[in-house]
Every structure is written in C-alpha cells, then in structure tokens.
Amino acid sequence: MTLRRKSLALAGPSRWLILAAVASMLAGCGLGAAVTDYIDSKDTSLRKRVAMVPFDSGIKEIKPRAAALGQALAQHLAQQGGLVMVDIAKLDEALRGVDPQVKGVEERVQAAGRELGLTAVVAGVVTDLSVQYRLKGLYGFRDNTAFLALEAQVRVLDIGTGTVAAQQAFKREVQIDDIQAEGIKNGAAPDPKLVDKLQAELTEDCQKWTASQINAIPWTGQVLEVAGNRVKVSVGRDTGLQPDSVLYVYALGEKIKTGAGQELVLQGPLTGKLRLVELGARSSWAEAVEDKDLKNAFEPGQMVRTR
C-alpha cells in the first residue's frame, strides 16, 4: 500500500517542538478560564501538577482547531482526577524568573516547572489537514481512493528528569469522493462536518494517550527553601498529601545524554527524609525526620518524592 499526499499548506518540521510552543506562550497566549489554577483541596489521593502549553499549527486555516484541541485535552485531564492543571500564566511567570545563564529552552522550562512543583508540561501542534490518496487492490486493478486526513503531534516533558517522556503523532481520516478531493485541492474549504468528525476522533486519541503518559511519570516535588531547621517544599493541599506525610529528598545526579541526544538528569543519592509539619495550599514547610544533622544537607533544587 502506498500513500501520496497533497497538503493545504506546509508546517515547518520544528513547529511542534516545545520551543515554538513556549514562544507562543511568551507572546501572551493562554488557556483561558477552561483550565483551573491550583485547587485548595483536602483530598487524600496524591495528584500531579501539569501545565498545558496552548496548541498551535503552522497552517493558518486550522489554528483555531489546534487551540480547540488543546483546550479539550486540558479539560479532559482536569476532569479525569489525579491531576491539577496549572494555568499557563503561572509557567510564564516562573520562566521569567529563571536564571538568564540557563540558555536551553527545555532546560528553562524544566527549571520553571520544578519551581512550580510540576510533574509534566504538555505541548502539541496540528500539523496537517490534507487530501491524501491510497492505492488499493491488485496491480493493474488499483483504485486511487481519496481521504481527508487531519494530523497532530503531542509531546510530554517530564519535569523531574528534564527529558521528553513521550511524543506521538496522531492521524484520523475519512474517505471522500473525487469531486470533493479536487475541490479541496483547488482551494475549496473541506466540509466542516467532516473536519469536526476528524477533530473529535483525534481529540479522543490524544486524550487517552496523554493521560496514560502522564500517569506513567513518577510524582515529583522540589525543595524550594531552607530556613534554619525547616525546609520549604513545592507540596500543597492540592497534591493530596496530609500533615505528617513523609517525603524522601534526593540530590540531583549527573546529566547524561541519551542515544537520541537528549539530556537526562539522573536521580542522585538520598539526602534524607522530611515530615510535613505546616501544609499550605501550594507549598508547605517540613522538618527532617531522622538525624538532625541531615538538615544541613538539604538545599534548594533537590528532588522530592513520596518514595
């Protein structure tokens, strides 16, 4: 089976990278009221904080559909439970406070995300809406069947390690007749009902995949401040932890490069254990559990886990 394609427009191959997504965010794009800020909850189930960068497209005609896809995905994640959706404005604000010496875009996002106690940042782009042809049948008796296809790509950044935890391309298509195909290739807009159908199916695919990828990332927090005998951590009531909960603090290990060229921050050795003593809505104070000398080993930036 072979595939030929003619796109309505071309999206540059780097448009879906988080660099472009963050650039859009810094330009003032936001998710709006559909995504909630931190919630003040006393729920005891552990929840992860996630930020969603507004989805974009290199194709002007489908930018609104890209934005709608991202909003639908954010709403789905907020409703599924186990997650706290953080307004993108919070990440924007935290990015502005990152040390200017940190140059890499993903490194800057990681630094800002750790400051907010994020587990993951999600970014995506709708890459194509096009007429595509598939040859079917035996040689000499092939039908050149036309399809209308909508494609998107989604990326999930693991804030704890600073790496791309997962990235996936999605595609949905519906068969159309030759008259429709020729009209679209000649500049006519595709039938909105068909595009709505494709978008609904694509949205469902993205929702299931993204939720599963975030669920697979370990929950991570961060040491924010050390003040005398107390340690401030990026853990609040929104994460579901209760007073007297025990946290394990790890130093950040060395950075290594994967075979794909991505930098991976290894988890360093266990520094000590903390017990939450003063729980706030978004951050909390804790004290060392064991040897009092362990307090001197804690420092801002260290990784916090529940185990």
GIMO-V44281 format. One record per residue. N is the residue number from 1. PHI is phi in whole degrees, -180 to 180 (* if undefined). OMEGA is omega in whole degrees, 0 to 359 (NA if undefined). BURIAL is 1 if it has 24 or more other C-alpha atoms within 12 Angstrom, else 0. Layout:
N/PHI/OMEGA/BURIAL, N/PHI/OMEGA/BURIAL
This chain:
1/*/179/0, 2/-114/184/0, 3/-136/174/0, 4/-119/184/0, 5/-143/172/1, 6/-129/185/1, 7/-90/173/1, 8/-67/177/1, 9/-160/181/0, 10/-103/174/0, 11/-102/180/1, 12/-57/186/0, 13/-62/182/0, 14/-96/185/0, 15/-61/185/1, 16/-88/179/1, 17/-67/183/1, 18/-64/176/1, 19/-58/179/1, 20/-67/180/1, 21/-64/180/1, 22/-68/177/1, 23/-60/178/1, 24/-64/181/1, 25/-64/181/1, 26/-68/178/1, 27/-77/175/0, 28/113/179/0, 29/-71/178/0, 30/-147/181/1, 31/-84/178/1, 32/79/188/0, 33/-73/184/0, 34/-67/181/1, 35/-107/185/1, 36/-83/173/1, 37/-80/176/1, 38/-53/177/1, 39/-103/179/1, 40/-101/188/0, 41/-125/175/0, 42/-108/178/0, 43/-60/184/0, 44/-91/180/0, 45/-81/183/0, 46/-69/181/1, 47/-123/180/1, 48/-106/176/1, 49/-90/183/1, 50/-135/174/1, 51/-114/181/1, 52/-114/175/1, 53/-76/181/1, 54/-53/179/1, 55/-72/184/1, 56/-135/175/1, 57/-153/174/1, 58/-81/180/1, 59/-105/187/1, 60/-55/186/0, 61/-64/184/1, 62/-114/174/1, 63/-56/178/1, 64/-61/179/0, 65/-70/176/1, 66/-63/179/1, 67/-62/180/1, 68/-65/178/1, 69/-62/179/1, 70/-63/179/1, 71/-66/179/1, 72/-64/179/1, 73/-66/179/1, 74/-62/179/1, 75/-63/179/1, 76/-63/180/1, 77/-64/180/1, 78/-66/184/1, 79/-89/187/0, 80/-76/181/0, 81/88/180/0, 82/84/181/1, 83/-133/172/1, 84/-122/181/1, 85/-82/182/1, 86/-98/180/1, 87/-57/182/1, 88/-61/177/1, 89/-62/177/1, 90/-66/178/1, 91/-68/177/1, 92/-57/180/1, 93/-62/180/0, 94/-66/178/1, 95/-62/180/1, 96/-66/180/0, 97/-94/180/0, 98/-72/179/1, 99/-52/180/0, 100/-58/179/0, 101/-71/175/0, 102/-82/190/0, 103/-94/185/0, 104/-63/183/0, 105/-61/182/1, 106/-68/176/1, 107/-67/178/1, 108/-68/177/1, 109/-64/179/1, 110/-63/181/1, 111/-62/179/1, 112/-67/180/1, 113/-65/179/1, 114/-67/178/1, 115/-61/180/1, 116/-90/182/1, 117/72/180/1, 118/-75/170/1, 119/-92/184/1, 120/-151/170/1, 121/-124/182/1, 122/-111/177/1, 123/-135/180/1, 124/-162/180/1, 125/-149/170/1, 126/-87/191/1, 127/-92/187/1, 128/-163/166/1, 129/-134/191/1, 130/-151/169/1, 131/-88/180/1, 132/-128/183/1, 133/-121/177/1, 134/-126/178/1, 135/-85/181/0, 136/-127/177/0, 137/103/180/0, 138/-75/180/0, 139/-56/181/0, 140/92/180/0, 141/-133/185/0, 142/-88/173/0, 143/-101/177/0, 144/-90/188/1, 145/-89/182/1, 146/-95/177/1, 147/-133/168/1, 148/-100/186/1, 149/-123/175/1, 150/-120/185/1, 151/-129/179/1, 152/-147/175/1, 153/-133/182/1, 154/-129/180/1, 155/-130/178/1, 156/-118/179/1, 157/-96/177/1, 158/-83/184/1, 159/-69/181/1, 160/-59/182/1, 161/-100/181/1, 162/76/181/1, 163/-118/174/1, 164/-77/182/1, 165/-69/182/1, 166/-165/172/1, 167/-147/188/1, 168/-149/173/1, 169/-98/181/0, 170/-123/180/1, 171/-149/172/1, 172/-131/183/1, 173/-143/178/1, 174/-138/182/1, 175/-72/177/1, 176/-130/180/1, 177/-86/185/0, 178/-63/180/0, 179/-65/177/0, 180/-63/182/1, 181/-62/180/1, 182/-65/179/0, 183/-62/180/0, 184/-65/179/1, 185/-65/180/1, 186/-93/174/0, 187/109/179/0, 188/-74/178/0, 189/-74/176/0, 190/-62/177/1, 191/-57/182/0, 192/-56/180/0, 193/-65/178/0, 194/-67/180/0, 195/-67/176/1, 196/-60/180/1, 197/-63/179/0, 198/-64/181/1, 199/-65/179/1, 200/-63/180/1, 201/-68/180/1, 202/-65/179/1, 203/-62/180/1, 204/-62/178/1, 205/-61/181/1, 206/-65/181/1, 207/-63/182/1, 208/-63/183/0, 209/-67/184/1, 210/-64/179/1, 211/-60/181/1, 212/-66/180/0, 213/-70/179/1, 214/-67/179/1, 215/-61/182/1, 216/-81/180/0, 217/-85/179/1, 218/-63/176/1, 219/-64/183/1, 220/-141/172/1, 221/-125/184/1, 222/-148/170/1, 223/-75/182/1, 224/-98/187/1, 225/-159/173/1, 226/-121/182/1, 227/-131/181/0, 228/63/182/0, 229/-90/185/0, 230/-120/181/1, 231/-127/178/1, 232/-92/183/1, 233/-127/181/1, 234/-83/181/1, 235/-128/179/1, 236/-134/179/1, 237/-63/179/1, 238/-64/179/1, 239/-80/177/1, 240/93/179/1, 241/-77/183/1, 242/-114/173/1, 243/-55/182/1, 244/80/174/0, 245/-64/181/1, 246/-101/178/1, 247/-118/178/1, 248/-105/185/1, 249/-109/181/1, 250/-122/172/1, 251/-71/175/1, 252/-78/181/1, 253/-83/181/0, 254/-72/176/0, 255/-95/177/0, 256/-127/178/0, 257/-106/178/0, 258/-79/178/0, 259/-62/179/0, 260/-87/178/0, 261/90/180/0, 262/-84/177/0, 263/-84/180/0, 264/-123/178/1, 265/-92/181/1, 266/-75/175/0, 267/-75/181/1, 268/-83/182/0, 269/-70/177/0, 270/-66/179/0, 271/-89/181/1, 272/167/181/1, 273/-120/179/1, 274/-121/174/1, 275/-118/180/1, 276/-69/182/1, 277/-119/180/1, 278/-141/188/1, 279/-89/176/1, 280/-107/182/1, 281/-68/186/1, 282/-126/177/1, 283/-148/186/1, 284/-145/175/1, 285/-105/181/1, 286/-138/178/1, 287/-130/180/1, 288/-63/184/1, 289/-87/190/1, 290/-105/182/0, 291/-58/181/0, 292/-62/180/0, 293/-66/181/0, 294/-64/180/1, 295/-58/182/1, 296/-73/182/0, 297/-92/181/1, 298/-81/177/1, 299/-153/180/1, 300/-55/178/1, 301/100/179/1, 302/-69/183/1, 303/-84/180/1, 304/-118/176/1, 305/-133/177/1, 306/-82/173/1, 307/-160/NA/0
